[in-house]
Every structure is written in structure tokens, then in C-alpha cells.
Amino acid sequence: MSLLSKIEWTDATWNPVRGCTKISPGCKHCYAERFAERFRGVKGHPFEQGFDVRIVPHKLSEPLRWSEPKMVFVNSMSDLFHEEVPQSYISRIVATMRLARWHTYQVLTKRSARLREVLTDQLRAAADEPHIWWGVSVEDRKYGLPRIADLQATPAAVRFLSVEPLLEDLGELPLRGISWVIVGGESGPGARPVKEEWVLSIRKQCRAARVPFFFKQWGGVRKKSTGRALRGRTYDAFPERVQNPTLPATVRLQCALEIERGKLVQIGA
């Protein structure tokens, strides 16, 4: 777990899955793949196998060992709903999130059809948890907009959109039932440009729909130099967070040990 994430809209990252595969234009310059492949073949490194999809069971208990409430980006280096991640393992990850409920979890996917399927069936109870936020990536009209429809058909308490990298004018966004919108341009080598009018259009729509708007970055090859200011100000709005109590230390550690032994610990155990 990274306790001090550099991602502007979260506090920490938690990666019980590593690796992914490309499925849309938004994946073209994937930062996670670029980072992971640097270490392919490095003995003992977490990414010794590069960006190959792998489950990491010893990471399952980490949120229970973290006593202070945090916003936690789940699988920043992968996709929870990747087809190679077994349903049984997704259930174990969600069980940890439901147990360590003093944190707020941000789950982001490009595989929205599986998100909808799982949360309307096996993990229906988890969809109702207000401390677990479920989101989809929206980079363009062809691939991104259909994901919003899948998310809206999911019975989630909190739904959000990560409109990054924003690759074109999205037109009218369907914001019914959406609790939060993040917008950002692409960054790093080969970054594709974002236009101000695309961002302003989304901001205007969020204002009209009273949806919290977060502008992450302009991006570019050197994102620090382009910054995050939009028309002279920054936008850092979030949905309201629930405040659940932290379990006593002895209970947290016992639950963590049970999870590490491969047991599925339930709420109230």
C-alpha cells in the first residue's frame, strides 16, 4: 500500500491485484504499464512479472492494519473487474472493504459490464455501502459513454466518473445518479492534448446537475508545468464521506490474521 499517493483525488493506493491489458484508446499510454514493465525480470521486485495480471493475496489484509481513515484507490495498478481476476477473489477484496469500513474506497474500472453484473448479483450488498465508491473511466464517446450507462444500471450508493484521459468533446454527459466527476488530461510521453472547451463543458454540466467536480490536471509531457488551474482556480470537490468508527486494534489485527490465512471474515466477526 502506498500511504502517500501522488494521485490528487486519493490518499492511498491498495493493490491486491497487479497488472492489466489494454481494451480501449484510453489505455494507449497507460502509466501503470509503463511503470511496471521497467521492472520485468528484476528478481524479488513486486513487478518482476511486469504488467502481467496477478492476484496478490498477501495484500488483502492491508486496510485493516491502517488505523487512520483514508480515501483508498483500489487497484491503481490494475482493474478489479479484469476477466482474469476470479470472482471468488473479487469477493475477498470486497469483504475486506466492508470490514475495514472506516476508510473510503474508490474502485475504478473500464470493464463496466462486469461491474454491473457482479454488483447486481453476487455482491449486491456491497453496492449499498456508502463508503465504497464505484466508478468508470470515460475517455471518449465510443468507449467511455457506454460505461456510464452500465454504471447507472448498477445499484450503487455512490457512483463516479473518471474522465481521464479526456480525448475529445463528450457532448452531453448522462449525469443521472452520478455522485462525482473527475476530469484530467493525459500526461507522460506521447500525451494527447486536451482542449479547454471540453473541460469547461463538463464543468458547466456538473454545475447544472449539482455534481461535485474535480479537475485533476491539464497533463502533457511535463504535467507539473501545466498545473491544475482552470480559468484561474482549482476544483477539488468530493462527495460527502461517511464516518464509520475504526475497529479496536486487537480486533483489526485478529481479522487481518484470519484474512491472511485465507478465511473470508464477515462483518461483525
Steps between C-alpha positions, in 0.01 A plus 500: 500500500617849422413719798582826324358474151593765244157463340318824576161351585603228745712449811633151443505211256436131570592238242385145581509451121786600270507532124247555225445490122397775258136516388444855368676817377522626857750222570746599225750674728419321825717639781465180704623280217790734429605487865456124543685397186811683616544229761419190296759236584631679810520220754289560810340822375118527530492538121752230420234367258443841347137589436373142480173460693559342841308478824695595813329329798749623759376855430138420589524594868688831462208741560435333836852587613444867419320662791455858374210553255621550144363527149637188335529452124450125450727341238670809361731257317229274358123461449295317763257375236758369255386170349804320645409592859285218645161590645598327825798734533292810425272386784797483737610852408149633552473318834809689619349830387178429685688401813750791503214745456667803662673557164334629183576279200515622140461212253557600136454273198483498120320164515162645584293205379659272758463768768126515427465122492685438827340781701149402396558138597774351720607827664166678514544586870834670431335731245296655781804590710545881493868474593574308176490721191464327161627676190568460129757660269363721223753604236288544187152450357543157342645316798443730796134602476364142493680435829293775661181316403635183661587692817155662514344153473706389799323532840790692658466746786781719360589511129780706346661573163871536433509696177872448444667510262239724340560442128212685333189708555254267673192704423214464748597274788232282661541601866189345652604313814864612474651625827837632381692588183880514469649653183859495383723518196747228411855529633837345424679405176274526196225681694205594279380862547182601679305812403375754752152510346455125562577548869283811532207315348523226762537753780188681380301179486613400849395837636157467343456148637655591840764230464835560679771580242871426543751623243812289537744635241565637152763232456748504214855371493586714806178515700655698786557793269142501367346470848135459605356850481189542285423863419708614794380262771519138607203267536522245780142402578418156644182315592412498867684225687349280767683481831505143629683408821834321492504152649709453816865414427473147637195426284660652191816293538308180568289556188815573299654172613185308408497655153869419453417138582255498212179542698214721386431713806149646516364820656460455872739204514 
